[in-house]
Amino acid sequence: MDQRLIETLSRKPKSITRFPEWMLPKATIDILKDTKDTAIAEIAGRDSLAAVIKASEERAVKAILPTIAYTGTEFGDWNIPYEKCLFLKKRMEGSGIRIFDPVFLGDPEFWHLLCGRYLSLLFKDLGFYTPCLGCHLYLHVIRIPLARMTGTRLLIAGEREHHEGRIKLNQIPESLDAYQGFLGGYDIELYMPLRHLVKGEDVERLLEREWKEGAEQMQCVLSRNYLDANGSVNYEKGTIQKFFDDFALEEAARVLNAYLSFNGTGTP
């Protein structure tokens, strides 16, 4: 991995509307703008890679810009998601789709506002809270300025409703509908080709290799935060919807609109 990238990941700066030339060359931006049917891909774990492969089979995609996001809560080896982009390139050889080098992006302060700053107030209001709901919203929203910058309207994500019987609150229907609705309001399609895929083995079939869920990816210090001691999940759908409707969507729009108002020349 490039030393400049290592230094960037050690600092995790606000990087949503402005990127160094060595990471996102102007030539790449121009190619994406001039190419119809482009997509931005969210790269994290195995589902995200499988989603890109499936999307390429279902949609007329000609070029893909992989993106890797940071929040401030990750730990592990950043070489892993970077190398998975190389895996994706090799896996899709012969597809006719051009896959560019990955862009790393994020704004931990934005994540903090959505997922940490108002934790006690939200818990008092809702009687329940998990940062995972705002986190996945953040992960999708921070790609919108880049999509605008590159003239891309398709964002590919590996979200799935089904996880072999386990409940992931950031991927239940109410959450996924909230994410898609928000991005749709900015004329971006959040495409989730694996949304209704039930079996993990079908993910491995797309990847053409064995890959245990949760393995070979960055980890989060807040993982499993909403599970009871016995591993069960207790929640009310109305509470999840209230979180989005009364807080998260409005807060995300406020920050995003501030970014977009700079037209790519700065940060809010």
Secondary structure, 3 states (H helix, E strand, C coil): CCHHHHHHHHHCCCECCCCCCCCCCHHHHHHHHHCCCEEEEECCCHHHHHHHHHHHHHCCCCEEEEEEEECCCEECCCHHHHHHHHHHHHHCCCCCCEECCCEEEECHHHHHHHHCCCHHHHHHHHCCCCHHHHHHHHHHHCCHHHHHHHCCCEEECCCCCCCCCCCCHHHCHHHHHHHHHHHHCCCCEEECCCCCCCCHHHHHHHHCCCCCCCCCCCEECCCCCCCCCCCCCCCCHHHHHHHHHHHHHHHHHHHHHHHHHCCCCCCC
